[in-house]
Amino acid sequence: MVTCIMEGATYPEEKLQELGKVTLCRESQVSMLLAIFGERKHLSFPSIFIYGHTGTGKTYVLQTVLNTLELPHAFVNCVECFSPRLLFEEILNKLFHHCPAPENEYSSIERCDTLNDFVRMYKKAVTSEDLEKETVYIVLDKADLLREMDANLLPGFLRLQELTESNVTVIFLSEIVWETFRPNTGCLEPLTLYFADYSKAELQRILSSDYPEEYSAEFYASYINILLSVFYTVCRDIKELRHLAELNFIKYCEPVTKGEAKETDSHKLFRNIEPHLKRAMQTVYLREISSSQWEKMQQEDREAGQLRGLSAHAHVELPYYSKFLLIAAYLASFNPARTDKRFFLKHHGKIKKTDFSKKHEKTSNHLLGPKPFPLDRLLAILYSIVDSRVAPTANIFSQISSLVTLQLLTLVGHDDQLDAPKYKCTVSLDFMRAVARTVNFDIIRYLYDFL
């Protein structure tokens, strides 16, 4: 068997080649891990602390190394095991190869409540599974949550090799630095390893490797280049970027599938995909809609011709309830106060023609600009349009203050008018229609100028 020696560790060459293919741009971290692990039968470090931002490959790289080299390990997520008992029992289940199932009434291999019980049962597991002569790795993913558990838990895992008198390495995966973990009483310091964020070139290389078989690698690489030019400044998460790349690729290659462009017509392809990528900015890190709903929205926009190249991030920061506040403010600014009864009162009775006539009005309200309105009128319109869509339990005044801070509303009047402040809405009609579409509100139906 051909082997490769890396700083004292001997591993099969084919295994190392396989690792290199599936851990792109993480060669230095993989090399460091292999050097730390050493030989399977050598005594390893008692604990390793691996940290870095989300989406930097910590979990993936470590799982890949352990599985590819077939090292004995127990991989546990602290989000799922939120109590010491669940954590201990999950580790023992992995070491004993026990899986809770209907046959065993979803029970663990053995009940384990304390750290002392865990140490005793761990020794039993190592002996029964014949793991005494090689290193066993216990990986605690999302290790940040250990700080919220029992005070003896973190020091116990750091000294597990000493407590069990066996060759075991506990690996902590975290998004925060070790200094936030260190107990006041002092503990055994782990070996720390940092996973830096991917650079733009590394993201380009990783994402380009996912190209579909029906398209060339160069064509997909040019698409990834466009995707990163839009999203790299706001998103470095490889998982999020992969999701966005898969979601929007169909739209990118649409002109090619229709025969309207060639794979080399990068300028035409960019013009076709640019508005969709900008619109997708509002879904970064925030799953307001599913992928199927996103595709349905794109299809509806194509049929209705509603894509106007509006900047999606102009209103993405607004919470759901604030959007209705802004809609109510716009209606109060551009509708005459005498029309509120007609628009917002369900049982308004008969309206005199003279009260609702437009024949003597020479100019559109939109041409004259927004008019000030009092706070009580804004709230009356708000509760009318919200109706049963959402319970009005939010702090209304803080939401209004936020809109003023964002310069979407303007506070008018003198400073001494504290009892009855007045506001004006300062956004355009196109912006307002874009905001209204996100909450499925037909604002044109409620505007006096469009009757």
N, C-alpha and C positions, 0 to 999 in steps of 0.2 A: 504494500500500500504506500502510495506517495504521500508524504507528510510535509507540513510547513511549520517551522519553528519560529515563533513570534515572541521575543523577549522572555524566553523560558517556558512558553506554552507550546505544546505540540498538538496540532490538529490536522485532520485529513485535508489534503489540498482541495478535493472536490467540494468539501463542506465550506471552505473559505471562499471558493469561487462562487458558490451559491449565495453566500452571505453578501458578497460584493455586488451581485446582480439585483438583490432585493432591498438593499439598504443604500440607495444612491445618496451621495453627498453627505454621508455619515461615516466615511471611512476612518477618520481619526477617532471618533467615539467608539466605533466597533473595535479598532485596534487597541484602544485604551482598556476596554472591557476585557478583551481576551488576555491582555497582559496582567490585569488585576486578578482574573479568575485563575490563571496558571493551570497547572495540571489538575486533572480530575481528583487525584488522590492527595494533592498537596493541601496544606492548611491555608485557607483563604482569609481575607480580611473579615473581622466580625460583622461590620456593617458598612454599607455604601449609601451615600445620599446623592441622588441624581435630581437636579433641578433645572428648570427652564420654562419659558412661556408655553402656553397651550399651542398644540400643533407643531412642535419642534421635533417630534419623532421619539420621545423618551420611551413611551410604552411600547410602540411598535418595534423599535430597535431591540429593546431588551427581550421582548417576547420572541422575536425572530432569532436572536442569538441563542437563547435557551432551548428553543424548539429545534433549530437546525442542528445544533451540537448535541441534542438529546441529553441535556443535563437535567438531573433530578431537581424539580422545583415545584413550588406552590405559588400560584399567582392569584392575589386576592385584591378586590376593589373595596376600599374602606367606605365608599358611598353605600354599597349594598350591605356591608357588615358594619353597622353603625353602633354596635355595642361590643364590649370585650368578649362576651360569650359567643356571639355570632362570628367574631373574628377568629377566635381560637378554634371553634368547631369547623369553620371553613378551611382553615389551614390543615387541620388533621384529616378532614375528608379528602383533600387533595393528596396528601401524603399516603393515605391508606387506599387511595383510588376508590373511595366510596362515593356513590352518587345518590342523594335523596330521591326516592321514587315512590310510586303508589305501593309497590311491593313491601317497602319498609316504612310506609306511612310518612314519607318525607322526613324521616328522622335522621339525625347525624350519627356518625359512627359511635360517639359516646358523648355524654353530657360533660361540658367543661366550663366552669364558672369563673375560676380564678387563675392567676398566672402560675401558681404552684401546681395546680392540676394540669395546666398546659405543659409545663416542663416535664412532669412525670409521664404524661401521655406521649409527648414528642419522643422521649427516649425509647418508649415502647414501639412507636411507629418506625423509628430508624432501625431498631434491632430486627423487627419482623420483616421489613422490606429490604434488609441486607444493604443498608446505605451507610454503614459505619465507616467504610473505607474511602468514601468520596464525599465531596462537598455537596451539601443540600442548600438550595437557594430559596429563601422565602421573600417574595416580592410584595410589598404593600403599596398599591397604586392609590393616588389621591391621599397621600399620607398626611396632608394638612389636617384632616379630621381627627387624627390621633391626639391633637392638642386639646380636644374637647372631651376626651375619654378620661379614664382613671389616671391619676398622676403617676402611678408606678408602671404604666403600660409602655411608654416610650423608653425609659431607662431599661426596662426588662428586655425589650427587643434589641436594644443596643448591646446588651451584655448576654444575649441568648447563647452565644458560643461558650461563654464562661459558665453559665448556669447549667447548661445541658451536658457540658464536657464532651462536646461532639463538634465535628467539622461542619458548621452551619454559617451561612452568610445571609444577613437580613438586608434587603435593598429597599430603600424608601424612594418613591417617586413623588415629586412635589413641584408646584409652580411658584413656590416662594423660597427664599433663602434659608439656610440652616440657622442663622442667628435668631429667627423668630420661633424656632423650636426649642432652643437650648434651655433646659430647666434651671431654676435658680440654685438648686442644690448641687449642680454639677453632674456630669455624666460622661460616659465614654464617647469621645469625639469620633464620628464616622469619617470615612474617606469621601470627599465631595467630588462630584463630576458635573460639569456644566454643559448643557446643550444650548448652543447659541441659536438665534433665529436664522432661518434660511435666508440667504441673499437672493436678490432678484434673479441672478444667473442660475443659482441652484434650484429655485422654484421653476424656472423655465425648463431646466433639464428634467426635473422630476415629472412635471405635468406633461411635457412633450412625450414622455415614454408611454403615456396611456393612449396613444393614437389608435383609432379604430382601424381594422384591417382593410376596410374598403377605401380608405384614403391614405395618401402618402404621408410619411413622417414629416416632410417639409411643409406640407399644407397645414397639418395640425399644429406644427411648431409656430407657424405664422399666426394662427388663431390664438395660441397661448400668449404670444407676444402682445397682441392687441388686448387680450383679457388682463394681463398684468399691467399694461399701461394705464388702465382704468382703475384697477382695484389695489395695486401694490401699495399705494400711499395710505390706504385705510385698512388693509387686511393682509396679514402675513401667515394666517392659519392655513396650513396645507390641506386640511380636510374641508374647510369652507371653500377654498379656491377650487378644489376638485369638484365639489358639488356645483359651483357656479359654472365651471367649464363644461360639465356634462349637461347642465340645464340649458345652456345657450348655444351649444354647438349646432343643433338642428337649425336654428335660425341663421347661423353664420353660413352654413353650406347650402341654404335654401336656393340662392341664385344659381349655384352649380348644378343642383339636382333638377332645376327647371330649365337648364340650358341657357340661361340668360348671361352667364359669366363662366370664365375658366378658373381653374385653381390658382393661376398666376395673376388674376385680376385683383390684387390685394386692395387697391384703392376703392373699387366698387364694392367689394365684400365688406370693407371697413365701414363705408357709408351705410350699408344695410344693417349692420349689427350694432353700430354705435348707440342709437337711441334705446335699444333694448338693454344694453349693458348699463347705461346710465340709469335706466328705470330699475334694473336689478340691484342698484346700490341700496335700495330701501330694505332688501332682504338679507343684507350682510349681518351675520350673527343673530338675526331676529327672524324666527320662522313664523311670520304672520299668516302665511298661506303655505299649502303643500305644493310639491312640484307639479302635480296634476292640475291644481287650481291655477298655478302660474301659467302653465301651457294653455289652459282654457282662456285665461285673460288675454294672452297674446293673440289667440285665434279670434276672440271677439273684437279686439282692437283692429286687427287687420280687416275684418269684415265691415266694421263701422267707420274705418278711416279716422280713428280718433288720436293716432299718434302724432303729436305736434312738436315733438322734441323738447317738451317741457323738462326742466331740471327736476328729477325726482327727489333729490336731497333737499329741495327747498322746503318741503313740508314733512319729510320723514321724521324729523325730530319731535313733531307734535304728538302728544298722547291722544288717544282716541277721543276722550272727553273734551279736550281742548279744541279739537277740530269742529265739534258742534258749537262751541262757544264762538269760534271765529266765523262760522256760517251765520249764527244769529247776529253777530256784530255787523257783518256785511249787509244782511237784510235790513237791519235797523238804520244803516247809513244811507242806503239807496232807495228804500221804500218810504213813501210819505206815511206819517204816523196814522193818518185817517184810514189807511188800507189794512192796518193790522187786524182789525176785526174780520175783514173779508178773508184774509189769508190764513189766520191762525185760530179763529174761533170756530169750533165744529158746528154749533147751533147758533149761527149768527143772525138768523131770521132774514128779513128782507132788507136790502140795501137800496137806498134811494139812488136813482140814476144820476142826480145832480152831485151826489157825494162821491161817485165813482167814475165820473166822466173825465176824459182826457182831451176833449176838443179845445179847451182854452189854454192847454199847456203847450208852450211853444218849443221847449227844449227838453231833451232827455235828461233824467236824473244822473245818468252815468257821465254825460258831458259836463254837467254842472259840478260834479265831484261829490265826495262823501259829505254828509251832514252830521253834526253832532247829535248824540242821543244820550238820554239819561240811563243810569244803571238799572233802574227798575224796569225800563222797557226792554233792555237786553235780556234780563232774567226771564221776563214774561215770554219773549220769543223763544228763548232757549228751552224752557220747560214744554213749550208747545211742540217744537220740532223733535225734541228727544223722545217724548211720549214713552213708549214701552221699550225703546231700544236699549237703554241703559239706565240703571237706577241713579238718580242725581245725588250721590252721597259724597262726591269729591269736594275738596275745599275750593269753592268757586272763586273766591277772591284771590287766592294764590295763583290759580290758573289765569285769571285776568291779568294779574301783575306780571306773570311770565310772558303773556302775549304783548304787553306793553314794553317789557324789556327787550323782546325780540323785534320790536318796532313794527309789529303787525297791527297793533292798535296804538292810537295816540290819545293821551289824556289831555283834554282841553278844558279851559275855564280857569278861574283864579284859584290860588292856593288855599284861600279861606273857605272855599266851597267844599267842605269835608262831608257834609251830609248828603249831597247830591252831585257826585262827580259825573262828568260827561266824557264820552269817548268818541273817536272816529276810527273807522276801519280804513287802513291804508294800502290794502293789497289790490291787485288787478283782478279783472273778471276771469281771465284765463287761469290765473293762479287759484282763484276761488273754486272754479269748476274742477280743477285737478284735485283739490282737497276734498271737495264734495263727492267726487267719484270714489275715493278711497273708503268712504263710509256709506256708499250707495244712496246718496241723497240727491234728488233732482232739484238743484237750486234754481234753475230757469223757471220752473213752475211757480216759484214764490217771489219772482222779481216783477215789480210793477211795470218796468219799461218793456217787458216782453209779452205783455198781455195782448 
